[in-house]
C-alpha cells in the first residue's frame, strides 16, 4: 500500500509543472511584434493603405486596432482642438484673403490621462479615458524607427471600453515585444 501511495504522490508531483503550464493567455504574433492577450481574444486582419494595420476582438466584442506606419494617430491631439472663431467669420466678404491662423482658436479639453512608460525598449505613451467623455484606451509610440522615408510610429487603441477590458488591454499592451527592433 505504501508503495502505491508513494507512486501516486510522485506522479502528482511530476504532473504539477505540466498543469501549471496551462495558461489563460495566448501570445499573438503580428510579424513586427508580439502581444500576450486573454485566451478568448481573437486576432483580426485589416487591410491598411500605407501602414501595417491589424487588431483584436475582445471577449466583449470590442475591436482594438493597431497601426504601425508613418501616419499613425496620436490621441493626445484629440485633447487639443482647433475651433473656428465664428465672430471673425461673420465679418468675411466673398473672395477676401484671410490669415488662416486667425480663423481658429485653440481649446484644450483634456479627456484622457497619459502615462509615460517603457514598452520593450521604447518610450511609450499609455492613454486612458478620464471619464465618459474620453474615448481612447491604448498606447502611442512616436519613433519605432527612422528612415529616409519618415518616422515609423505605433498606435494600438480601443474606444468606449468597459473597465475590465481597459485593464486587460493595458496589461496586454505592457507585454508587447518588438521582435526585430530591440536588442535583447
N, C-alpha and C positions, 0 to 999 in steps of 0.2 A: 504494500500500500504506500509506504514512504517513497519508494522509487517512482510510482506513477504520479504522486503529488509533486515530487520534485521535477519530473518531466513537464507536468502542467505549468508550473511556475517558470521553468526555463523557456518553454515555448511562448508563454505570455510575455516574458521579458524581451525575448527576441522579436516579438511582433510589435512591441511598443514603438520603436523607431519608424516602422512601416506605417502604422496607423497615424503616428504624429506627422508624417509627411503629407497626409491628406490636408488640403487647404481649402479655404472658402474664397480664394482669389485665383486669378489667372494672369499670365503675362501676355499682352498682345504686342506683336511685333509689326510696326508700320514701315519698316525698312530703315528710315533715318533714325528712329527712336523706338524705345520700348516703354510700356507703361503697365503697371500692375493694377488691375481693377477687380471688383467683385465678380464671382463666377457667373452671375446672372446678367451681366452686361455683355452686349454684343458689339463687335466691330462692324462698321459700315464703310463702304467705298463711295466716294463722291468725286465727280469729275471736276477738277479745277481748270481754270483757263490759263493762268500764268503762275501757278504755285501748286505745291503738293497739299491736297485737301483730303480730309477723311473725318471719321468720327466714331462715336459710340452711341448706342441706345441703352439707357439705364433700365433698371428693373421697374421703374415707374413709367417708362415710355418716353422719357426726356431725350432729346437729341443734343449731344455735345459735339461741337465741331472744332477741329484743329485746322490751322492754316500755316504753312511753312513756305515763306516766299518773301519777295521784296516789298509787297504792298499789304502786309499783314496789319490789321486794325489794332490800334492801341486804345483800349476802352477809357483811358483817362481823358481822352479828347471828348468823350461823351459828357463829362462833367464841366467842361468849359465850352459854352455855346456862344455863337455869334448871332445876334438878332438884328433884324432890320430896324433902323432908327426911323420909325414911322413919321415922326414930326418932320424930319429932314425930307422924307419922300414926298410929303404933301406940297412942298414948295417947288418941286421939279417941274420943268417945262419940257415938252417934246423935243427930242434931239439935243438936249442940253448935255454937255460933257460934265461929268461929276468925278470927284475923288472917291474911288470905291471904298477906301478905308473909312470915310466919313459916313457911309451908309450903314455901318454896323456898329454895334456897341457890344462889348464883351460882358458876358454874365457868367459868373461862376456859381454853379448849382451842384454842390457835392452830393452824389447819390451812392457812392461806393467808398469802401475803405481799401487802402493799398498797403501791402506789406512787402518790403524788400527782403528777399531771401536768396539762397543759392540752390539751384536745381542742377544736378550733376556738376558741371564746372562753370556754370553760367549764372550771372546776376539776373534775377528774375523778379517780376512784379506780380504778386498774387492780388487778385481782385475779388472783393466780396461786397454784396449789396449792404448798405446801411439800414435800409428799411424797405417798405413795399415799393418805393419809387425807383430803387436800384434794380437793374435788370441782370447784370452780368455777374457770373461767378467764373473764375478761371485764372489764367496766367498769361503774361506777355513777356517775351524776351526780345530785346530790340537789336541784338547783334550776335547771331549764331556764327556767322561767317561774313567776311568782306571779300568781294572780288571786283574786277573791273566793271562788271555789270551792275553792282549795287550791294546793299547790305541785306543779308538774309535774316528775316525776323521769324518769330514763332509765337503763335497765339492758340489757346485752347479754351473754348468758352461754352457755357450753357446759360440759358436765360430762364428766369422765373422758376428756379429750383427750390424744392422744399428743403428744410434744414438738414434732414438726414442725407439726402442726395448731395447737398452742398458739402457736407463734411466728408462723405465718401469720395467726392470728386477732388477736393483739396488734398486728401490723403493720397489719392491716385496720382495727382499732379506731382507731389513731392517724390514719387517713385520713378519719375521719368528718367531714362538713361539715353543720352545721345550717343549711339554706338561708335561712330567714326569721328566725332568732333572733340571728344575729351580724352586726354591721355591718361590711362589708368596705370 
